[in-house]
Amino acid sequence: MTPADQASQNLEAPFSVRRRQRGGRSVMQVSSSVSAMEALRARIRAQSKTVAEHIAADPDANSFIGDWATPELLGR
């Protein structure tokens, strides 16, 4: 058996099949985390757009946001 074959048979060797599989799994985990975050951000953007459209179309909502978002000056 060649030294390369022996190293690949040793499960904790630097280039063993098991170590390469672990690396692939971590890449997949990071990739799925990134995809999940992108999906979450897209959902938040869509919901924010819906809220903004509602505020623009409804005078009561527009008035509420105008009052709520404008700070009061204290001491005047």
Phi and psi restraints in degrees (value plus and minus 20) as a CYANA .aco file:
   2 THR   PHI     -96.8   -56.8
   2 THR   PSI     140.4   180.4
   3 PRO   PHI     -78.9   -38.9
   3 PRO   PSI     -54.9   -14.9
   4 ALA   PHI     -86.0   -46.0
   4 ALA   PSI     -60.0   -20.0
   5 ASP   PHI     -86.5   -46.5
   5 ASP   PSI     -59.7   -19.7
   6 GLN   PHI     -83.6   -43.6
   6 GLN   PSI     -60.7   -20.7
   7 ALA   PHI     -85.8   -45.8
   7 ALA   PSI     -57.6   -17.6
   8 SER   PHI     -93.3   -53.3
   8 SER   PSI     -42.1    -2.1
   9 GLN   PHI     -98.7   -58.7
   9 GLN   PSI     -49.3    -9.3
  10 ASN   PHI     -93.2   -53.2
  10 ASN   PSI      96.1   136.1
  11 LEU   PHI     -85.9   -45.9
  11 LEU   PSI     -40.7    -0.7
  12 GLU   PHI    -125.2   -85.2
  12 GLU   PSI     -13.7    26.3
  13 ALA   PHI     -85.8   -45.8
  13 ALA   PSI     131.8   171.8
  14 PRO   PHI     -76.5   -36.5
  14 PRO   PSI     -53.4   -13.4
  15 PHE   PHI    -133.6   -93.6
  15 PHE   PSI       4.1    44.1
  16 SER   PHI     -90.6   -50.6
  16 SER   PSI     140.2   180.2
  17 VAL   PHI     -79.9   -39.9
  17 VAL   PSI     -61.0   -21.0
  18 ARG   PHI     -81.9   -41.9
  18 ARG   PSI     -63.9   -23.9
  19 ARG   PHI     -85.6   -45.6
  19 ARG   PSI     -60.4   -20.4
  20 ARG   PHI     -84.4   -44.4
  20 ARG   PSI     -57.2   -17.2
  21 GLN   PHI     -86.6   -46.6
  21 GLN   PSI     -60.1   -20.1
  22 ARG   PHI     -80.1   -40.1
  22 ARG   PSI     -62.5   -22.5
  23 GLY   PHI     -82.4   -42.4
  23 GLY   PSI     -61.3   -21.3
  24 GLY   PHI     -83.4   -43.4
  24 GLY   PSI     -59.3   -19.3
  25 ARG   PHI     -85.0   -45.0
  25 ARG   PSI     -60.6   -20.6
  26 SER   PHI     -87.9   -47.9
  26 SER   PSI     -55.1   -15.1
  27 VAL   PHI     -83.5   -43.5
  27 VAL   PSI     -61.9   -21.9
  28 MET   PHI     -85.6   -45.6
  28 MET   PSI     -58.3   -18.3
  29 GLN   PHI     -84.8   -44.8
  29 GLN   PSI     -62.8   -22.8
  30 VAL   PHI     -85.5   -45.5
  30 VAL   PSI     -62.4   -22.4
  31 SER   PHI     -81.8   -41.8
  31 SER   PSI     -63.9   -23.9
  32 SER   PHI     -88.3   -48.3
  32 SER   PSI     -53.5   -13.5
  33 SER   PHI     -85.4   -45.4
  33 SER   PSI     -62.5   -22.5
  34 VAL   PHI     -83.9   -43.9
  34 VAL   PSI     -63.4   -23.4
  35 SER   PHI     -83.0   -43.0
  35 SER   PSI     -60.8   -20.8
  36 ALA   PHI     -84.8   -44.8
  36 ALA   PSI     -61.3   -21.3
  37 MET   PHI     -85.8   -45.8
  37 MET   PSI     -59.7   -19.7
  38 GLU   PHI     -84.7   -44.7
  38 GLU   PSI     -60.5   -20.5
  39 ALA   PHI     -84.7   -44.7
  39 ALA   PSI     -61.0   -21.0
  40 LEU   PHI     -83.6   -43.6
  40 LEU   PSI     -65.3   -25.3
  41 ARG   PHI     -83.1   -43.1
  41 ARG   PSI     -59.4   -19.4
  42 ALA   PHI     -84.0   -44.0
  42 ALA   PSI     -60.5   -20.5
  43 ARG   PHI     -85.7   -45.7
  43 ARG   PSI     -61.4   -21.4
  44 ILE   PHI     -84.6   -44.6
  44 ILE   PSI     -62.3   -22.3
  45 ARG   PHI     -81.6   -41.6
  45 ARG   PSI     -62.2   -22.2
  46 ALA   PHI     -84.1   -44.1
  46 ALA   PSI     -62.8   -22.8
  47 GLN   PHI     -86.6   -46.6
  47 GLN   PSI     -59.0   -19.0
  48 SER   PHI     -84.2   -44.2
  48 SER   PSI     -59.1   -19.1
  49 LYS   PHI     -84.3   -44.3
  49 LYS   PSI     -61.5   -21.5
  50 THR   PHI     -82.1   -42.1
  50 THR   PSI     -63.8   -23.8
  51 VAL   PHI     -84.3   -44.3
  51 VAL   PSI     -64.4   -24.4
  52 ALA   PHI     -82.6   -42.6
  52 ALA   PSI     -60.2   -20.2
  53 GLU   PHI     -84.6   -44.6
  53 GLU   PSI     -59.7   -19.7
  54 HIS   PHI     -84.6   -44.6
  54 HIS   PSI     -64.5   -24.5
  55 ILE   PHI     -82.9   -42.9
  55 ILE   PSI     -60.3   -20.3
  56 ALA   PHI     -87.9   -47.9
  56 ALA   PSI     -52.4   -12.4
  57 ALA   PHI    -108.4   -68.4
  57 ALA   PSI     -47.9    -7.9
  58 ASP   PHI    -122.9   -82.9
  58 ASP   PSI      97.2   137.2
  59 PRO   PHI     -81.5   -41.5
  59 PRO   PSI     -56.7   -16.7
  60 ASP   PHI     -84.9   -44.9
  60 ASP   PSI     -63.5   -23.5
  61 ALA   PHI     -85.5   -45.5
  61 ALA   PSI     -59.7   -19.7
  62 ASN   PHI     -83.4   -43.4
  62 ASN   PSI     -62.6   -22.6
  63 SER   PHI     -84.0   -44.0
  63 SER   PSI     -64.6   -24.6
  64 PHE   PHI     -78.9   -38.9
  64 PHE   PSI     -68.3   -28.3
  65 ILE   PHI     -84.7   -44.7
  65 ILE   PSI     -58.5   -18.5
  66 GLY   PHI     -80.5   -40.5
  66 GLY   PSI     -63.8   -23.8
  67 ASP   PHI     -90.9   -50.9
  67 ASP   PSI     -61.5   -21.5
  68 TRP   PHI     -90.6   -50.6
  68 TRP   PSI     -56.9   -16.9
  69 ALA   PHI    -107.2   -67.2
  69 ALA   PSI     -34.0     6.0
  70 THR   PHI    -110.5   -70.5
  70 THR   PSI     101.0   141.0
  71 PRO   PHI     -91.5   -51.5
  71 PRO   PSI     127.5   167.5
  72 GLU   PHI    -106.9   -66.9
  72 GLU   PSI     120.6   160.6
  73 LEU   PHI    -105.8   -65.8
  73 LEU   PSI     102.2   142.2
  74 LEU   PHI    -109.2   -69.2
  74 LEU   PSI     122.9   162.9
  75 GLY   PHI      67.0   107.0
  75 GLY   PSI      -7.6    32.4
